[in-house]
Each structure stands twice: as C-alpha cells, then as structure tokens.
Amino acid sequence: MHKLVLMAMAGAAGTLARYGLAQAVQRLSGQGFPTGTFAVNVLGSFLFGLVWTLCEDRLPMGSEVRIVLLTGFMGAFTTFSTFMFESSALLKHGQWMYALLNIGGQTLLGLFALTLGIAAAKLRF
C-alpha cells in the first residue's frame, strides 16, 4: 500500500511538472508548432535514461525507488520516454526489425487510432 501511495504522489508531481513545463515552453515559443509537448518528450527521454542508469549502475537504489521514479513520476511526465527506452533496448539487443516495428507501429497506429477516436466521437455524440 505504501508503494502505491508513493507512486500516486510521484504521478501527481509528474503530471504537474509536465503541464507546467509544456505551458511555459509553449508560451515562450508562441503558437504553431507544439514546442511544449516536444520539449517535455525530449526532456522526459533524457531524464528516463538518466534515472534508469543511475538506479542501475551508480546509486544503491532498490527496485521500489526505481518503480516510483520511473513508473510514477516519469510515467505521468511522459510515456514517450518509456517508448524511447523500449525502442533503444530493442536496438541494443540487435532486434532492428522489432525496433522499427515498435517505432513505426506505435507512431502510425497511434495516429490512426486517434483519428478513429475523433471520428467515432463525432458520429456517436
């Protein structure tokens, strides 16, 4: 139960950080290109790699701490970082086809699913 509470708190912090950063970057750059989301996704990928490596190689942190930081905070901050980490792991293990399938599939199918969801909402509601 304690771990769930910590994950929820970390998730709330990640959500607030994502919103605040995205809004600040977008305000500074103006409208047009979604620079806020772009910045969050790139920063999130960097932070995920940093935290993962620190937890694995440098700092004596247990798996609970890693789960709270990566799943709680980073999961709420951006799922793009997880997507990039998993794609990187596939490439690292020489699974080029799976990596391409993961990157291309999630991108194209995600866009298609979003378009379907929009169309379904317009038809149904």
MMTF fields as JSON, N, C-alpha, C and O atoms, coordinates in Angstrom:
{
  "mmtfVersion": "1.0.0",
  "mmtfProducer": "UNKNOWN",
  "numBonds": 499,
  "numAtoms": 500,
  "numGroups": 125,
  "numChains": 1,
  "numModels": 1,
  "chainsPerModel": [1],
  "groupsPerChain": [125],
  "chainIdList": ["A"],
  "bondAtomList": [4, 2, 8, 6, 12, 10, 16, 14, 20, 18, 24, 22, 28, 26, 32, 30, 36, 34, 40, 38, 44, 42, 48, 46, 52, 50, 56, 54, 60, 58, 64, 62, 68, 66, 72, 70, 76, 74, 80, 78, 84, 82, 88, 86, 92, 90, 96, 94, 100, 98, 104, 102, 108, 106, 112, 110, 116, 114, 120, 118, 124, 122, 128, 126, 132, 130, 136, 134, 140, 138, 144, 142, 148, 146, 152, 150, 156, 154, 160, 158, 164, 162, 168, 166, 172, 170, 176, 174, 180, 178, 184, 182, 188, 186, 192, 190, 196, 194, 200, 198, 204, 202, 208, 206, 212, 210, 216, 214, 220, 218, 224, 222, 228, 226, 232, 230, 236, 234, 240, 238, 244, 242, 248, 246, 252, 250, 256, 254, 260, 258, 264, 262, 268, 266, 272, 270, 276, 274, 280, 278, 284, 282, 288, 286, 292, 290, 296, 294, 300, 298, 304, 302, 308, 306, 312, 310, 316, 314, 320, 318, 324, 322, 328, 326, 332, 330, 336, 334, 340, 338, 344, 342, 348, 346, 352, 350, 356, 354, 360, 358, 364, 362, 368, 366, 372, 370, 376, 374, 380, 378, 384, 382, 388, 386, 392, 390, 396, 394, 400, 398, 404, 402, 408, 406, 412, 410, 416, 414, 420, 418, 424, 422, 428, 426, 432, 430, 436, 434, 440, 438, 444, 442, 448, 446, 452, 450, 456, 454, 460, 458, 464, 462, 468, 466, 472, 470, 476, 474, 480, 478, 484, 482, 488, 486, 492, 490, 496, 494],
  "bondOrderList": [1, 1, 1, 1, 1, 1, 1, 1, 1, 1, 1, 1, 1, 1, 1, 1, 1, 1, 1, 1, 1, 1, 1, 1, 1, 1, 1, 1, 1, 1, 1, 1, 1, 1, 1, 1, 1, 1, 1, 1, 1, 1, 1, 1, 1, 1, 1, 1, 1, 1, 1, 1, 1, 1, 1, 1, 1, 1, 1, 1, 1, 1, 1, 1, 1, 1, 1, 1, 1, 1, 1, 1, 1, 1, 1, 1, 1, 1, 1, 1, 1, 1, 1, 1, 1, 1, 1, 1, 1, 1, 1, 1, 1, 1, 1, 1, 1, 1, 1, 1, 1, 1, 1, 1, 1, 1, 1, 1, 1, 1, 1, 1, 1, 1, 1, 1, 1, 1, 1, 1, 1, 1, 1, 1],
  "groupList": [{"groupName": "MET", "atomNameList": ["N", "CA", "C", "O"], "elementList": ["N", "C", "C", "O"], "formalChargeList": [0, 0, 0, 0], "bondAtomList": [1, 0, 2, 1, 3, 2], "bondOrderList": [1, 1, 2], "singleLetterCode": "M", "chemCompType": "L-PEPTIDE LINKING"}, {"groupName": "HIS", "atomNameList": ["N", "CA", "C", "O"], "elementList": ["N", "C", "C", "O"], "formalChargeList": [0, 0, 0, 0], "bondAtomList": [1, 0, 2, 1, 3, 2], "bondOrderList": [1, 1, 2], "singleLetterCode": "H", "chemCompType": "L-PEPTIDE LINKING"}, {"groupName": "LYS", "atomNameList": ["N", "CA", "C", "O"], "elementList": ["N", "C", "C", "O"], "formalChargeList": [0, 0, 0, 0], "bondAtomList": [1, 0, 2, 1, 3, 2], "bondOrderList": [1, 1, 2], "singleLetterCode": "K", "chemCompType": "L-PEPTIDE LINKING"}, {"groupName": "LEU", "atomNameList": ["N", "CA", "C", "O"], "elementList": ["N", "C", "C", "O"], "formalChargeList": [0, 0, 0, 0], "bondAtomList": [1, 0, 2, 1, 3, 2], "bondOrderList": [1, 1, 2], "singleLetterCode": "L", "chemCompType": "L-PEPTIDE LINKING"}, {"groupName": "VAL", "atomNameList": ["N", "CA", "C", "O"], "elementList": ["N", "C", "C", "O"], "formalChargeList": [0, 0, 0, 0], "bondAtomList": [1, 0, 2, 1, 3, 2], "bondOrderList": [1, 1, 2], "singleLetterCode": "V", "chemCompType": "L-PEPTIDE LINKING"}, {"groupName": "ALA", "atomNameList": ["N", "CA", "C", "O"], "elementList": ["N", "C", "C", "O"], "formalChargeList": [0, 0, 0, 0], "bondAtomList": [1, 0, 2, 1, 3, 2], "bondOrderList": [1, 1, 2], "singleLetterCode": "A", "chemCompType": "L-PEPTIDE LINKING"}, {"groupName": "GLY", "atomNameList": ["N", "CA", "C", "O"], "elementList": ["N", "C", "C", "O"], "formalChargeList": [0, 0, 0, 0], "bondAtomList": [1, 0, 2, 1, 3, 2], "bondOrderList": [1, 1, 2], "singleLetterCode": "G", "chemCompType": "PEPTIDE LINKING"}, {"groupName": "THR", "atomNameList": ["N", "CA", "C", "O"], "elementList": ["N", "C", "C", "O"], "formalChargeList": [0, 0, 0, 0], "bondAtomList": [1, 0, 2, 1, 3, 2], "bondOrderList": [1, 1, 2], "singleLetterCode": "T", "chemCompType": "L-PEPTIDE LINKING"}, {"groupName": "ARG", "atomNameList": ["N", "CA", "C", "O"], "elementList": ["N", "C", "C", "O"], "formalChargeList": [0, 0, 0, 0], "bondAtomList": [1, 0, 2, 1, 3, 2], "bondOrderList": [1, 1, 2], "singleLetterCode": "R", "chemCompType": "L-PEPTIDE LINKING"}, {"groupName": "TYR", "atomNameList": ["N", "CA", "C", "O"], "elementList": ["N", "C", "C", "O"], "formalChargeList": [0, 0, 0, 0], "bondAtomList": [1, 0, 2, 1, 3, 2], "bondOrderList": [1, 1, 2], "singleLetterCode": "Y", "chemCompType": "L-PEPTIDE LINKING"}, {"groupName": "GLN", "atomNameList": ["N", "CA", "C", "O"], "elementList": ["N", "C", "C", "O"], "formalChargeList": [0, 0, 0, 0], "bondAtomList": [1, 0, 2, 1, 3, 2], "bondOrderList": [1, 1, 2], "singleLetterCode": "Q", "chemCompType": "L-PEPTIDE LINKING"}, {"groupName": "SER", "atomNameList": ["N", "CA", "C", "O"], "elementList": ["N", "C", "C", "O"], "formalChargeList": [0, 0, 0, 0], "bondAtomList": [1, 0, 2, 1, 3, 2], "bondOrderList": [1, 1, 2], "singleLetterCode": "S", "chemCompType": "L-PEPTIDE LINKING"}, {"groupName": "PHE", "atomNameList": ["N", "CA", "C", "O"], "elementList": ["N", "C", "C", "O"], "formalChargeList": [0, 0, 0, 0], "bondAtomList": [1, 0, 2, 1, 3, 2], "bondOrderList": [1, 1, 2], "singleLetterCode": "F", "chemCompType": "L-PEPTIDE LINKING"}, {"groupName": "PRO", "atomNameList": ["N", "CA", "C", "O"], "elementList": ["N", "C", "C", "O"], "formalChargeList": [0, 0, 0, 0], "bondAtomList": [1, 0, 2, 1, 3, 2], "bondOrderList": [1, 1, 2], "singleLetterCode": "P", "chemCompType": "L-PEPTIDE LINKING"}, {"groupName": "ASN", "atomNameList": ["N", "CA", "C", "O"], "elementList": ["N", "C", "C", "O"], "formalChargeList": [0, 0, 0, 0], "bondAtomList": [1, 0, 2, 1, 3, 2], "bondOrderList": [1, 1, 2], "singleLetterCode": "N", "chemCompType": "L-PEPTIDE LINKING"}, {"groupName": "TRP", "atomNameList": ["N", "CA", "C", "O"], "elementList": ["N", "C", "C", "O"], "formalChargeList": [0, 0, 0, 0], "bondAtomList": [1, 0, 2, 1, 3, 2], "bondOrderList": [1, 1, 2], "singleLetterCode": "W", "chemCompType": "L-PEPTIDE LINKING"}, {"groupName": "CYS", "atomNameList": ["N", "CA", "C", "O"], "elementList": ["N", "C", "C", "O"], "formalChargeList": [0, 0, 0, 0], "bondAtomList": [1, 0, 2, 1, 3, 2], "bondOrderList": [1, 1, 2], "singleLetterCode": "C", "chemCompType": "L-PEPTIDE LINKING"}, {"groupName": "GLU", "atomNameList": ["N", "CA", "C", "O"], "elementList": ["N", "C", "C", "O"], "formalChargeList": [0, 0, 0, 0], "bondAtomList": [1, 0, 2, 1, 3, 2], "bondOrderList": [1, 1, 2], "singleLetterCode": "E", "chemCompType": "L-PEPTIDE LINKING"}, {"groupName": "ASP", "atomNameList": ["N", "CA", "C", "O"], "elementList": ["N", "C", "C", "O"], "formalChargeList": [0, 0, 0, 0], "bondAtomList": [1, 0, 2, 1, 3, 2], "bondOrderList": [1, 1, 2], "singleLetterCode": "D", "chemCompType": "L-PEPTIDE LINKING"}, {"groupName": "ILE", "atomNameList": ["N", "CA", "C", "O"], "elementList": ["N", "C", "C", "O"], "formalChargeList": [0, 0, 0, 0], "bondAtomList": [1, 0, 2, 1, 3, 2], "bondOrderList": [1, 1, 2], "singleLetterCode": "I", "chemCompType": "L-PEPTIDE LINKING"}],
  "groupTypeList": [0, 1, 2, 3, 4, 3, 0, 5, 0, 5, 6, 5, 5, 6, 7, 3, 5, 8, 9, 6, 3, 5, 10, 5, 4, 10, 8, 3, 11, 6, 10, 6, 12, 13, 7, 6, 7, 12, 5, 4, 14, 4, 3, 6, 11, 12, 3, 12, 6, 3, 4, 15, 7, 3, 16, 17, 18, 8, 3, 13, 0, 6, 11, 17, 4, 8, 19, 4, 3, 3, 7, 6, 12, 0, 6, 5, 12, 7, 7, 12, 11, 7, 12, 0, 12, 17, 11, 11, 5, 3, 3, 2, 1, 6, 10, 15, 0, 9, 5, 3, 3, 14, 19, 6, 6, 10, 7, 3, 3, 6, 3, 12, 5, 3, 7, 3, 6, 19, 5, 5, 5, 2, 3, 8, 12],
  "groupIdList": [1, 2, 3, 4, 5, 6, 7, 8, 9, 10, 11, 12, 13, 14, 15, 16, 17, 18, 19, 20, 21, 22, 23, 24, 25, 26, 27, 28, 29, 30, 31, 32, 33, 34, 35, 36, 37, 38, 39, 40, 41, 42, 43, 44, 45, 46, 47, 48, 49, 50, 51, 52, 53, 54, 55, 56, 57, 58, 59, 60, 61, 62, 63, 64, 65, 66, 67, 68, 69, 70, 71, 72, 73, 74, 75, 76, 77, 78, 79, 80, 81, 82, 83, 84, 85, 86, 87, 88, 89, 90, 91, 92, 93, 94, 95, 96, 97, 98, 99, 100, 101, 102, 103, 104, 105, 106, 107, 108, 109, 110, 111, 112, 113, 114, 115, 116, 117, 118, 119, 120, 121, 122, 123, 124, 125],
  "secStructList": [7, 2, 2, 2, 2, 2, 2, 2, 2, 2, 2, 2, 2, 2, 2, 2, 2, 2, 2, 2, 2, 2, 2, 2, 2, 2, 2, 2, 2, 7, 1, 1, 1, 7, 2, 2, 2, 2, 2, 2, 2, 2, 2, 2, 2, 2, 2, 2, 2, 2, 2, 2, 2, 0, 0, 0, 0, 0, 1, 7, 7, 7, 2, 2, 2, 2, 2, 0, 0, 0, 0, 0, 0, 0, 2, 2, 2, 7, 1, 2, 2, 2, 2, 2, 2, 2, 2, 2, 2, 2, 2, 2, 6, 6, 7, 2, 2, 2, 2, 2, 2, 2, 2, 2, 2, 2, 2, 2, 2, 2, 2, 2, 2, 2, 2, 2, 2, 2, 2, 2, 2, 2, 2, 2, 7],
  "xCoordList": [0.824, 0.0, 0.868, 0.558, 1.957, 2.872, 3.433, 3.529, 3.806, 4.357, 3.323, 3.667, 2.066, 1.008, 0.806, 0.594, 0.872, 0.731, 1.897, 1.703, 3.106, 4.274, 4.175, 4.524, 3.7, 3.541, 2.497, 2.671, 1.415, 0.369, 0.902, 0.621, 1.666, 2.243, 3.252, 3.27, 4.089, 5.059, 4.339, 4.762, 3.256, 2.465, 1.852, 1.842, 1.347, 0.781, 1.865, 1.634, 3.044, 4.152, 4.573, 4.859, 4.612, 4.968, 3.963, 4.333, 2.687, 1.635, 1.762, 1.679, 1.963, 2.113, 3.366, 3.351, 4.448, 5.682, 5.492, 5.94, 4.827, 4.581, 3.747, 4.083, 2.668, 1.779, 2.508, 2.431, 3.208, 3.909, 4.986, 5.083, 5.795, 6.86, 6.297, 6.745, 5.326, 4.745, 4.129, 4.297, 3.421, 2.799, 3.847, 3.715, 4.883, 5.925, 6.665, 6.892, 7.035, 7.753, 6.867, 7.322, 5.602, 4.692, 4.474, 4.408, 4.364, 4.175, 5.389, 5.24, 6.582, 7.803, 7.979, 8.495, 7.554, 7.8, 6.658, 6.834, 5.509, 4.364, 3.605, 3.973, 2.547, 1.691, 2.238, 3.202, 1.623, 2.033, 2.53, 1.767, 3.802, 4.399, 4.253, 4.444, 3.922, 3.727, 5.053, 5.431, 5.746, 7.06, 6.998, 7.952, 5.897, 5.766, 5.8, 6.55, 4.994, 4.966, 6.296, 6.81, 6.844, 8.136, 9.2, 9.952, 9.256, 10.251, 10.06, 11.032, 8.82, 8.538, 8.977, 9.587, 8.676, 9.032, 10.538, 11.045, 11.251, 12.706, 13.331, 14.189, 12.914, 13.436, 13.087, 13.915, 11.868, 11.454, 12.306, 12.636, 12.667, 13.534, 14.914, 15.484, 15.445, 16.736, 16.666, 17.525, 15.647, 15.515, 15.314, 15.859, 14.53, 14.319, 15.653, 15.966, 16.438, 17.744, 18.672, 19.398, 18.654, 19.487, 19.099, 19.954, 17.819, 17.35, 17.562, 18.014, 17.241, 17.417, 18.88, 19.17, 19.791, 21.209, 21.722, 22.499, 21.301, 21.71, 21.213, 21.952, 19.973, 19.409, 20.092, 20.278, 20.461, 21.074, 22.562, 23.049, 23.282, 24.741, 25.425, 26.497, 24.843, 25.587, 25.142, 25.974, 23.858, 23.35, 22.683, 21.97, 22.908, 22.31, 20.826, 20.451, 19.996, 18.555, 17.874, 18.232, 16.901, 16.141, 15.173, 14.968, 14.586, 13.644, 12.404, 11.783, 12.037, 10.869, 11.096, 10.201, 12.275, 12.593, 12.548, 11.99, 13.136, 13.138, 11.714, 11.381, 10.879, 9.49, 8.745, 8.007, 8.935, 8.252, 8.716, 7.896, 10.02, 10.544, 10.17, 9.707, 10.374, 10.166, 8.706, 8.22, 8.004, 6.595, 5.709, 4.793, 5.978, 5.162, 5.416, 4.574, 6.593, 6.878, 7.018, 6.313, 7.94, 8.203, 7.014, 6.769, 6.274, 5.09, 4.04, 3.335, 3.938, 2.991, 3.586, 2.862, 4.895, 5.551, 5.458, 5.109, 5.77, 5.65, 5.783, 6.692, 4.892, 5.062, 5.99, 6.432, 6.278, 7.197, 8.565, 9.243, 8.978, 10.281, 10.329, 11.351, 9.253, 9.198, 9.263, 9.976, 8.537, 8.541, 9.963, 10.397, 10.681, 12.048, 12.978, 13.847, 12.802, 13.654, 13.473, 14.452, 12.232, 11.969, 12.503, 13.033, 12.369, 12.912, 14.433, 15.034, 15.051, 16.501, 16.971, 17.995, 16.226, 16.581, 16.526, 17.385, 15.528, 15.442, 16.651, 17.237, 17.02, 18.188, 19.467, 20.327, 19.585, 20.764, 20.953, 22.081, 19.849, 19.903, 19.873, 19.659, 20.089, 20.173, 18.856, 18.839, 17.768, 16.446, 15.919, 14.947, 16.581, 16.28, 14.855, 14.174, 14.414, 13.066, 12.004, 11.038, 12.188, 11.239, 11.277, 10.245, 12.479, 12.603, 11.86, 11.117, 12.062, 11.359, 9.853, 9.074, 9.452, 8.03, 7.449, 6.345, 8.191, 7.73, 7.609, 6.585, 8.64, 8.637, 7.596, 6.763, 7.653, 6.703, 5.284, 4.339, 5.142, 3.805, 3.1, 1.944, 3.797, 3.156, 2.842, 1.802, 3.733, 3.51, 2.334, 1.404, 2.38, 1.324, -0.008, -1.054, 0.033, -1.218, -1.789, -3.007, -0.911, -1.387, -2.101, -3.154, -1.536, -2.171, -3.491, -4.485, -3.497, -4.713, -5.785, -6.949, -5.384, -6.337, -6.902, -8.092, -6.061, -6.53, -7.56, -8.606, -7.263, -8.189, -9.508, -10.577, -9.438, -10.659, -11.459, -12.685, -10.762, -11.441, -12.165, -13.292, -11.518, -12.147, -13.376, -14.434, -13.23, -14.359, -15.501, -16.667, -15.172, -16.204, -16.954, -18.174, -16.23, -16.876, -17.811, -18.885, -17.415, -18.26, -19.498, -20.561, -19.378, -20.518, -21.483, -22.699, -20.95, -21.748, -22.371, -23.496, -21.671, -22.14, -22.591, -23.02],
  "yCoordList": [-1.2, 0.0, 1.264, 2.25, 1.207, 2.341, 2.688, 3.863, 1.668, 1.902, 2.55, 3.412, 2.148, 2.735, 4.212, 5.023, 4.552, 5.959, 6.779, 7.879, 6.231, 6.933, 7.088, 8.137, 6.045, 6.14, 7.18, 7.928, 7.23, 8.223, 9.639, 10.536, 9.836, 11.156, 11.534, 12.673, 10.576, 10.835, 11.102, 11.955, 10.376, 10.596, 11.985, 12.648, 12.42, 13.773, 14.814, 15.791, 14.602, 15.537, 15.541, 16.6, 14.368, 14.276, 14.981, 15.647, 14.829, 15.494, 17.008, 17.711, 17.505, 18.949, 19.477, 20.563, 18.705, 19.122, 19.167, 20.105, 18.151, 18.129, 19.328, 20.02, 19.571, 20.675, 22.017, 22.844, 22.22, 23.488, 23.736, 24.834, 22.723, 22.883, 23.093, 23.983, 22.283, 22.41, 23.79, 24.401, 24.275, 25.595, 26.7, 27.621, 26.608, 27.638, 27.681, 28.757, 26.524, 26.473, 26.977, 27.728, 26.567, 26.992, 28.499, 29.15, 29.045, 30.489, 31.255, 32.293, 30.732, 31.387, 31.289, 32.213, 30.183, 29.968, 30.422, 30.566, 30.645, 31.041, 29.843, 28.691, 30.138, 29.076, 28.569, 29.113, 27.545, 26.966, 25.552, 24.595, 25.417, 24.109, 23.773, 24.649, 22.531, 22.156, 21.994, 20.885, 23.101, 23.055, 22.599, 22.002, 22.869, 22.428, 20.916, 20.366, 20.247, 18.782, 18.226, 17.254, 18.84, 18.425, 18.466, 17.508, 19.578, 19.737, 18.711, 18.132, 18.483, 17.508, 16.112, 15.385, 15.733, 14.395, 14.192, 13.131, 15.192, 15.071, 15.077, 14.244, 16.001, 16.045, 14.767, 14.229, 14.283, 13.047, 11.865, 11.024, 11.785, 10.701, 10.798, 9.79, 12.017, 12.222, 11.82, 11.085, 12.302, 12.006, 10.522, 9.981, 9.854, 8.417, 7.682, 6.835, 8.005, 7.371, 7.668, 6.786, 8.898, 9.305, 8.554, 7.966, 8.572, 7.926, 6.418, 5.809, 5.815, 4.365, 3.979, 3.049, 4.696, 4.369, 4.621, 3.824, 5.713, 5.978, 4.89, 4.435, 4.473, 3.422, 2.079, 1.306, 1.797, 0.516, 0.469, -0.52, 1.533, 1.479, 2.295, 1.913, 3.387, 4.343, 4.446, 4.517, 4.454, 4.688, 3.429, 2.74, 3.134, 1.924, 2.118, 2.25, 2.133, 2.289, 0.958, 0.228, 0.653, -0.567, -0.452, 0.625, -1.575, -1.587, -0.756, -0.216, -0.646, 0.172, 1.637, 2.302, 2.134, 3.534, 3.745, 4.731, 2.817, 2.924, 2.898, 3.68, 2.021, 1.933, 3.229, 3.723, 3.779, 5.028, 6.162, 6.935, 6.265, 7.348, 7.178, 8.121, 5.966, 5.766, 5.559, 6.135, 4.748, 4.494, 5.617, 6.064, 6.069, 7.13, 8.484, 9.006, 9.056, 10.404, 10.444, 11.194, 9.625, 9.68, 9.19, 9.693, 8.216, 7.733, 8.816, 8.87, 9.674, 10.787, 11.959, 12.695, 12.126, 13.227, 13.005, 13.921, 11.788, 11.452, 9.957, 9.336, 9.37, 7.963, 7.837, 6.738, 8.936, 8.927, 8.417, 7.737, 8.741, 8.293, 6.772, 6.169, 6.149, 4.691, 4.111, 3.136, 4.693, 4.283, 4.338, 3.405, 5.415, 5.547, 4.551, 3.972, 4.346, 3.407, 1.992, 1.28, 1.585, 0.238, 0.074, -0.983, 1.096, 1.041, 0.951, 0.203, 1.709, 1.674, 0.295, -0.204, -0.314, -1.654, -2.674, -3.551, -2.559, -3.46, -3.279, -4.258, -2.03, -1.759, -2.279, -2.846, -2.086, -2.53, -4.037, -4.529, -4.76, -6.222, -6.728, -7.916, -5.817, -6.208, -6.576, -7.196, -6.206, -6.532, -5.355, -4.701, -5.103, -3.96, -3.987, -2.963, -5.152, -5.248, -4.933, -4.221, -5.465, -5.17, -3.69, -3.083, -3.116, -1.686, -0.85, 0.068, -1.169, -0.442, -0.653, 0.278, -1.882, -2.173, -1.384, -0.847, -1.318, -0.588, 0.906, 1.52, 1.481, 2.916, 3.267, 4.151, 2.575, 2.854, 2.481, 3.216, 1.322, 0.843, 1.738, 2.11, 2.086, 2.943, 4.321, 4.902, 4.839, 6.166, 6.153, 6.948, 5.25, 5.214, 4.721, 5.314, 3.629, 3.121, 4.083, 4.212, 4.758, 5.757, 6.901, 7.347, 7.375, 8.441, 7.956, 8.681, 6.737, 6.157, 5.994, 6.329, 5.473, 5.279, 6.612, 6.711, 7.626, 8.955, 9.462, 9.985, 9.306, 9.738, 8.982, 9.573, 7.671, 6.877, 7.335, 7.425, 7.623, 8.099, 9.409, 9.597, 10.31, 11.595, 11.368, 11.95, 10.513, 10.221, 9.551, 9.88, 8.611, 7.917, 8.886, 8.799, 9.801, 10.777, 11.682, 12.039, 12.053, 12.925, 12.193, 12.799, 10.913, 10.127, 9.777, 9.806, 9.454, 8.91, 9.981, 9.817, 11.049, 12.02, 13.272, 14.209],
  "zCoordList": [0.0, 0.0, 0.0, -0.668, 0.763, 0.856, -0.519, -0.871, -1.3, -2.636, -3.547, -4.356, -3.427, -4.252, -3.937, -4.839, -2.67, -2.268, -2.826, -3.343, -2.715, -3.258, -4.771, -5.311, -5.459, -6.915, -7.283, -8.245, -6.519, -6.789, -6.58, -7.376, -5.519, -5.261, -6.347, -6.815, -6.742, -7.804, -9.121, -9.9, -9.37, -10.582, -10.609, -11.646, -9.474, -9.397, -9.662, -10.374, -9.09, -9.317, -10.785, -11.345, -11.408, -12.825, -13.714, -14.68, -13.382, -14.149, -14.051, -15.058, -12.844, -12.649, -13.343, -13.923, -13.281, -13.95, -15.463, -16.123, -16.007, -17.457, -17.875, -18.836, -17.162, -17.506, -17.408, -18.318, -16.303, -16.096, -17.135, -17.683, -17.409, -18.392, -19.793, -20.516, -20.176, -21.519, -21.721, -22.776, -20.715, -20.823, -20.914, -21.72, -20.093, -20.089, -21.424, -21.977, -21.932, -23.212, -24.339, -25.202, -24.335, -25.401, -25.364, -26.407, -24.165, -24.014, -24.559, -25.203, -24.292, -24.765, -26.276, -26.905, -26.851, -28.283, -29.173, -30.383, -28.598, -29.402, -29.943, -29.712, -30.662, -31.196, -32.526, -33.064, -33.032, -34.307, -34.098, -34.223, -33.78, -33.533, -32.05, -31.207, -31.712, -30.301, -29.554, -29.176, -29.347, -28.709, -27.257, -26.758, -26.578, -25.193, -25.08, -24.274, -25.879, -25.881, -26.369, -25.817, -27.395, -27.94, -26.839, -26.66, -26.107, -25.046, -23.94, -23.456, -23.539, -22.485, -22.918, -22.134, -24.148, -24.615, -24.716, -24.353, -25.204, -25.306, -23.913, -23.618, -23.061, -21.699, -20.946, -20.21, -21.13, -20.472, -20.879, -20.043, -22.143, -22.616, -21.97, -21.551, -21.892, -21.232, -19.759, -19.27, -19.059, -17.631, -17.371, -16.409, -18.228, -18.062, -18.167, -17.33, -19.196, -19.353, -18.194, -17.734, -17.721, -16.594, -15.326, -14.663, -14.99, -13.76, -13.831, -12.861, -14.967, -15.116, -14.881, -14.13, -15.526, -15.412, -14.005, -13.48, -13.388, -12.006, -11.068, -10.195, -11.242, -10.385, -10.625, -9.686, -11.854, -12.204, -11.877, -11.329, -12.212, -12.197, -11.111, -10.643, -10.707, -9.891, -8.431, -7.526, -8.214, -6.865, -6.324, -7.053, -5.068, -4.489, -4.157, -2.992, -5.198, -5.003, -5.257, -6.182, -4.438, -4.628, -5.788, -6.348, -6.134, -7.255, -6.952, -7.868, -5.675, -5.319, -5.662, -6.184, -5.374, -5.68, -7.187, -7.669, -7.923, -9.384, -9.926, -10.816, -9.408, -9.865, -9.581, -10.433, -8.393, -8.038, -8.95, -9.445, -9.171, -10.011, -11.481, -12.122, -12.012, -13.447, -13.807, -14.78, -13.039, -13.355, -12.828, -13.519, -11.618, -11.03, -11.666, -12.396, -11.383, -11.88, -13.398, -14.074, -13.934, -15.374, -16.191, -17.287, -15.672, -16.377, -16.534, -17.542, -15.533, -15.617, -16.399, -17.07, -16.309, -17.023, -18.531, -19.276, -18.979, -20.401, -20.603, -20.051, -21.384, -21.749, -22.95, -23.284, -23.585, -24.721, -24.294, -25.065, -23.063, -22.583, -22.485, -22.811, -22.046, -21.988, -23.393, -23.632, -24.303, -25.709, -26.275, -26.951, -26.006, -26.497, -25.818, -26.469, -24.51, -23.78, -24.314, -24.539, -24.516, -25.025, -26.444, -26.787, -27.261, -28.624, -28.586, -29.358, -27.692, -27.533, -27.071, -27.538, -26.161, -25.676, -26.812, -26.903, -27.666, -28.819, -29.736, -30.199, -29.996, -30.834, -30.184, -30.857, -28.888, -28.143, -28.246, -28.282, -28.293, -28.374, -29.817, -30.061, -30.77, -32.167, -32.817, -33.88, -32.2, -32.732, -33.548, -33.171, -34.67, -35.522, -36.053, -36.079, -36.471, -37.037, -35.979, -36.254, -34.776, -33.702, -33.339, -33.051, -33.356, -33.049, -34.089, -33.741, -35.355, -36.419, -36.332, -36.534, -36.031, -35.873, -34.701, -34.792, -33.612, -32.438, -32.735, -32.436, -33.315, -33.598, -34.656, -34.454, -35.768, -36.847, -36.485, -36.773, -35.847, -35.5, -34.503, -34.701, -33.429, -32.43, -32.993, -32.682, -33.814, -34.383, -35.351, -35.221, -36.317, -37.333, -36.774, -37.037, -35.998, -35.427, -34.391, -34.264, -33.65, -32.694, -33.385, -32.93, -34.478, -35.251, -35.847, -35.836, -36.364, -36.927, -35.846, -36.065, -34.669, -33.574, -33.095, -32.797, -33.02, -32.639, -33.637, -33.25, -34.914, -35.964, -35.872, -36.028, -35.619, -35.441, -34.228, -34.283, -33.137, -31.938, -32.168, -31.708, -32.879, -33.211, -34.075, -33.833, -35.089, -35.988, -35.236, -35.454, -34.351, -33.578, -32.674, -32.541, -32.058, -31.179, -31.964, -31.478, -33.163, -33.984, -34.485, -34.614, -34.767, -35.243, -34.122, -34.309, -32.98, -31.877, -31.001, -30.528, -30.785, -29.791, -30.457, -29.784]
}
